[in-house]
Amino acid sequence: MSSPPFSTAAVLPTELAFLSLFPQSDSESEEESSAPPKLSSKEERIQRAIDQGKASYNWDQAETKFGWFADEEILAKKTAEGKVKQRNREHVAVSAYHRQRYQECLDVCSEILAPEGTDNREILDLALRACLKLKDAVNGETLARGCRSKWITTMHLAHTSGQVLLMAGLYNDSFKALLCAISPRALQYPHLLTVSECLTAWSSPSSSRPEPERLAASQLLQDVSHATSFLSYHFDRPLFSAKPSRRENALKDASGGSGEEERAEHVWLTPVEVDSIGKVLELDGRTMGRLQGLWLKMLSAMRVEGGEQDLDEEDDGGVRNL
């Protein structure tokens, strides 16, 4: 007759009954540890999916090749998918631009814009920038004139169009585009610098423009250059400096004298003079209003008397004096 199994709780006193919670033998503990844990049906499905993924995953799939979206096999698979194909072509255009393949970028952008027209503003801006890099004035002028209706609402398109038209030698159209970029927004140094470059080229004897136009452009250039040099102090000093330079220091560094002396010496054009110059440059009514708004913004930035007055509203929604 076999003896009953050993029971710790039956032998040990009440004070030591907690020892019955420990494994009673090494063999029993090994059996319990080797037994697989019981999984729920959900856990089993998850584990089965993990095992299948490990079996079907190859190491070469972990490496993402440069320009993978431009691969011919991938492009062939996406032929039937309209939206995915469109996004893929946009990625190809952006990649070609950043890899300095500007002609390829322009070709892909032209293919995208052919059915869409000027609705794709990002691709249109990219095509204009590619024309700038290629110095392609013909295609650049066509693209810039095609998006003219978006100049007043899309600042980067107006600015890039102004640069392209300036490259093509169309100073009047370039000046209009740049004024559209500045008009409904705060005065920004990069835009004002491009205006200064436009007026410099316009007033140059090599521009082959009539003498009255060159003289009028040079008169505008004096005020614009003065405001440009004043606003450049943001770009001349480090972004995080211990003691940032003040406006008076910027004027002193730019002119070699004190800020008050520079303001007293420079004589700004009056609104009547600006209006007469605009007529010589053959600017239309809306462009004249934007030109007057630019002068008020420059006077306000320079803290000149007469620059803090409110701007008159324009036909396209008005100008905000920011």
C-alpha positions in Angstrom: 0.0 0.0 0.0 1.6 3.3 -1.1 1.9 6.1 1.4 0.1 9.3 0.8 2.0 12.2 -0.8 4.0 14.3 1.4 2.1 17.4 2.6 4.0 20.3 4.1 1.0 21.9 5.5 0.0 18.8 7.4 3.4 18.3 9.1 4.5 21.8 9.7 3.1 23.8 12.6 0.7 26.6 12.1 3.4 29.3 12.4 5.3 27.7 9.4 2.4 26.9 7.2 3.5 29.6 4.7 6.3 27.3 3.6 3.7 25.2 1.7 3.5 28.0 -0.9 7.1 27.2 -2.1 7.8 24.4 -4.6 8.0 21.1 -2.8 10.6 19.5 -5.0 13.0 20.4 -7.8 11.3 18.0 -10.3 7.9 19.6 -9.7 9.3 23.2 -10.3 11.0 22.1 -13.5 7.8 20.6 -14.8 5.8 23.8 -14.0 8.5 26.1 -15.6 8.8 24.0 -18.8 5.0 23.9 -19.4 4.0 26.6 -22.1 1.8 29.4 -20.8 -1.8 29.1 -21.8 -2.7 31.7 -24.4 -6.0 33.2 -25.3 -7.3 32.9 -28.9 -6.4 36.5 -29.5 -2.9 36.0 -28.3 -2.5 32.9 -30.4 -3.6 34.9 -33.5 -1.1 37.6 -32.8 1.7 35.2 -32.2 0.9 33.3 -35.4 1.0 36.5 -37.4 4.4 37.4 -35.9 5.8 34.0 -36.8 4.5 34.3 -40.4 6.0 37.8 -40.7 9.4 36.6 -39.5 9.3 33.7 -42.0 8.3 36.0 -45.0 10.5 39.0 -44.2 13.8 39.3 -46.1 16.7 41.5 -45.1 16.8 43.3 -48.4 13.4 44.8 -47.6 14.9 46.7 -44.7 17.1 48.8 -47.0 15.4 51.9 -48.5 17.2 52.8 -51.7 17.7 56.5 -52.6 15.1 57.6 -55.2 13.1 54.4 -54.7 9.9 56.2 -55.9 11.5 56.9 -59.3 12.2 53.2 -60.0 10.7 52.0 -63.2 9.1 48.9 -61.7 7.4 51.0 -59.1 6.2 53.5 -61.6 4.8 50.7 -63.8 2.8 49.3 -60.8 1.3 52.7 -60.1 0.2 53.4 -63.7 -3.5 52.5 -63.0 -3.7 54.5 -59.8 -4.4 58.2 -60.6 -3.9 59.9 -57.2 -0.9 57.7 -56.2 0.7 58.2 -59.6 0.2 62.0 -59.3 1.9 62.1 -55.8 4.7 59.9 -57.1 5.4 62.3 -60.0 5.5 65.2 -57.6 8.0 63.4 -55.5 10.1 62.7 -58.6 10.1 66.5 -59.5 11.1 67.5 -55.9 13.8 64.9 -55.8 15.2 66.0 -59.2 15.3 69.6 -58.0 17.2 68.8 -54.8 19.6 66.6 -56.8 20.3 69.7 -59.1 18.7 68.0 -62.1 16.8 71.1 -63.0 15.9 70.2 -66.6 14.5 66.9 -65.5 12.6 68.7 -62.8 11.1 71.2 -65.3 10.1 68.4 -67.6 8.3 66.5 -64.9 6.6 69.7 -63.7 5.5 70.5 -67.2 3.9 67.1 -67.5 2.0 67.6 -64.2 0.9 71.1 -65.1 -0.3 70.2 -68.6 -3.7 68.8 -67.5 -4.0 70.8 -64.3 -3.0 74.2 -65.5 -2.0 76.5 -62.6 -4.0 74.9 -59.9 -1.0 73.0 -58.4 0.7 76.0 -56.8 3.6 74.0 -55.2 4.6 72.4 -58.6 4.2 75.8 -60.3 6.5 77.4 -57.8 9.0 74.5 -58.3 8.9 74.9 -62.1 9.6 78.7 -61.7 12.6 78.0 -59.5 13.9 75.4 -62.0 13.6 78.1 -64.7 15.7 80.4 -62.6 18.4 77.8 -62.2 18.4 77.0 -65.9 18.1 80.7 -66.8 15.2 79.7 -69.1 13.5 83.0 -69.6 11.0 81.8 -72.3 9.4 79.0 -70.2 9.7 81.1 -67.1 7.8 84.0 -68.6 5.0 81.7 -69.7 4.7 80.2 -66.3 4.8 83.5 -64.5 2.1 85.1 -66.7 0.0 82.0 -66.3 -0.2 82.4 -62.6 -0.7 86.1 -62.5 -4.2 85.8 -61.0 -2.6 84.2 -57.9 0.0 86.8 -57.2 -2.0 88.7 -54.7 -3.1 85.6 -52.7 0.1 83.5 -53.0 3.1 85.4 -51.8 5.8 82.9 -52.8 4.4 82.6 -56.4 4.4 86.4 -56.8 8.0 86.7 -55.5 9.3 83.8 -57.6 7.4 85.2 -60.7 9.0 88.6 -60.1 12.5 87.0 -60.0 11.8 85.1 -63.3 10.4 88.2 -65.0 13.4 90.2 -63.8 15.7 87.6 -65.4 13.7 87.9 -68.6 14.3 91.7 -68.6 10.6 92.5 -68.1 11.1 95.1 -65.4 7.6 96.6 -65.4 6.0 93.2 -64.9 8.6 92.1 -62.4 7.9 95.2 -60.3 4.2 94.6 -60.4 4.6 91.0 -59.2 6.9 92.0 -56.4 4.5 94.7 -55.2 1.8 92.0 -55.1 4.0 89.9 -52.9 4.5 92.8 -50.4 1.2 94.7 -50.6 -1.1 92.7 -48.2 1.6 91.6 -45.8 4.2 92.9 -43.5 7.4 94.4 -44.9 10.0 91.6 -45.3 13.7 92.1 -46.1 14.0 89.4 -48.8 11.1 90.8 -50.8 12.4 94.4 -50.4 15.9 93.2 -51.5 14.4 91.8 -54.7 12.6 95.1 -55.4 15.9 96.8 -55.0 17.6 94.5 -57.5 14.7 95.1 -59.9 15.0 98.9 -59.7 18.8 98.6 -60.0 18.5 96.7 -63.2 15.8 98.9 -64.5 17.8 102.1 -63.9 21.0 100.7 -65.4 22.0 102.0 -68.8 22.3 98.4 -70.0 18.5 98.0 -69.6 17.9 99.7 -72.9 14.9 101.5 -71.4 14.1 105.1 -72.2 15.9 107.8 -70.2 12.8 109.0 -68.3 12.1 105.4 -67.1 15.6 104.9 -65.9 15.6 108.2 -64.1 12.3 107.4 -62.4 13.5 103.9 -61.3 16.7 105.4 -59.9 14.7 107.9 -57.8 12.6 105.0 -56.3 15.8 103.0 -55.8 17.3 105.6 -53.4 14.5 105.1 -50.9 14.2 101.4 -51.4 18.0 100.9 -50.9 17.9 103.0 -47.8 15.1 100.9 -46.3 16.7 97.7 -47.4 20.0 98.5 -45.7 18.1 99.5 -42.6 16.1 96.2 -42.4 19.2 94.0 -43.1 20.3 94.2 -39.5 18.3 91.0 -38.8 20.5 89.2 -41.3 23.8 90.8 -40.4 23.9 89.7 -36.8 23.7 86.2 -35.3 20.2 84.9 -34.4 21.1 84.2 -30.8 23.5 87.0 -29.6 24.2 88.1 -26.1 23.5 91.8 -26.8 21.4 92.1 -30.0 22.1 95.3 -31.9 19.4 98.0 -31.9 17.9 99.9 -34.8 20.1 102.9 -34.1 23.2 100.7 -34.1 22.2 99.2 -37.4 21.8 102.6 -39.0 25.2 103.6 -37.6 26.9 100.6 -39.0 25.3 100.9 -42.4 25.9 104.6 -42.8 29.0 105.2 -40.8 27.2 107.8 -38.7 24.5 108.1 -36.1 21.0 107.0 -36.8 19.5 110.5 -36.2 22.0 112.0 -38.7 21.1 109.4 -41.3 17.4 110.0 -40.9 17.9 113.8 -41.1 20.1 113.6 -44.2 17.9 111.3 -46.2 15.0 113.0 -47.9 12.1 110.7 -48.7 9.9 111.0 -51.7 6.5 112.5 -51.0 3.3 110.7 -52.1 2.9 113.2 -55.0 6.4 112.5 -56.2 5.8 108.7 -55.9 2.6 109.1 -57.9 4.3 111.1 -60.7 7.1 108.5 -60.9 4.5 105.7 -61.2 3.0 107.5 -64.1 6.3 107.7 -65.8 6.8 104.0 -65.3 3.3 103.4 -66.8 1.9 101.6 -63.7 -1.8 100.9 -63.6 -4.1 102.1 -60.8 -3.9 99.1 -58.6 -0.1 99.0 -58.9 0.0 102.6 -58.0 -2.0 102.0 -54.8 0.4 99.1 -53.9 3.4 101.4 -54.5 2.0 104.0 -52.2 1.4 101.3 -49.6 5.0 100.1 -49.9 6.2 103.7 -49.3 4.0 104.0 -46.2 5.3 100.7 -44.9 8.9 101.8 -45.4 8.3 105.1 -43.6 6.7 103.3 -40.8 9.6 100.8 -40.5 12.0 103.8 -40.4 9.8 105.6 -37.9 9.6 108.6 -40.2 6.8 111.1 -39.6 3.9 110.3 -41.9 4.5 106.6 -42.0 2.1 105.5 -39.3 -1.1 106.6 -41.0 -3.6 104.1 -42.1 -3.4 102.7 -45.7 -6.3 103.2 -48.1 -8.2 100.1 -49.0 -7.6 98.7 -52.5 -10.0 97.0 -54.8 -8.6 93.5 -54.1 -9.4 93.6 -50.4 -7.2 96.4 -49.0 -3.7 96.6 -47.5 -3.0 95.9 -43.9 -0.4 98.1 -42.3 1.4 95.4 -40.2 
